[in-house]
Amino acid sequence: MELPSDQETLDLVDRIQRGEEGAWDALYRRYHDELLFVVRMNLGKKLRGALESEDVLQSVALAAFRALPDFEPNGPDSMRRFLHTLVLNKIRDRADHFGAQKRAGGVQLTDTIAAALGGDAGPPTYYESERFERLERALRQLPEDMREVVLLRKIDDMPSKEVARLVGSSDAAVRKLYSRAMARLTLLLGEDAAS
């Protein structure tokens, strides 16, 4: 996945902080597909059935817009890390909300109810739909452990030692699993492109 240039991103943030119209739209478009992809890959099956990915993304965009006046970069890819953190926090908040409803005796979010809600029935609305839909399809074909390692390493840009800590494995095992996952993902993407 090609990342937006750090300097161009920081220039856009500076323009937003100075009140330049149009800079926010440019920043939003720059990160839209990547963030929508992160939302879709991190929503569990039940939440995907109950929530619109675009709604989560819009909520993240609003939070980012409100926070940008005080945003200060702290190293390479700081905007990307900031936006990914907002996405993961928003998803966690929504999951906590559904969990609280369940504990309080509210409507349980079973697979049947999630399907009936219809939430995210249509395909995501990517600007570069072919590229991200292919990647999404290929990732969903990977076993769960491989998909998780790829998402943490490649999408969330975590070092393998941090991924190992999160998944409860050794660094060497994570590196080996990541290597196998990327090889399989490359094969799946090649098959998808050929069909």
C-alpha positions, 0 to 999 in steps of 0.5 A: 500500500503506497503511503502519502508523503509525510511532507505533503501531509504536513503541508496540508495540516499546516494549511488546515491549521491556517484556515485554508479552504480545500486543504481538509478535503485534500487531506481527507481524500489522501487518507480515505481509502486507507482508513476505510480499509483499516475500518473494514479490516478491524470491524468484527463480523458482528459489528460489520453487520450492524455498522456502516464502515463509511459511518465509522470513517465519517465519525473518525474524520470528524474527530480528526477535523476537531483535533487538527488545530492542536495536532503536532507531528512527532516523527515520520508518519505521525498523521497516519498513526494518529488517524489509525489510532482514531479508527481503532479507538472508534471501533473499540468504542462502538464494540463497548457500546454493543457489549454494554447493551448486551450486558444491560439486557438490551438487544443482543447482537447475534449473527441473525440480528446483525444480518437483519440490521443490514448495516454494511450490506453493500461494497465499501466506497473506495476512491480506488475501489479495484485496488482496495477491494482486491486487497480486502478479498485476498486478506479475507482468504488468509487464516485469521492468524496470518491476517492479523499479523499482516494487518498489524505489521503492514497496515498498522506498521508495528515492529515484529516484536510489538506484534509478537507481544500482542499475539502472545508469540515469539518474535521469530515465530511472528516473522516466519508467520508474516513471511508465509502470510505475505507469500500467500497474499501475493499469490492470492492477489496474483490469482485475483488479478488473473481472473 
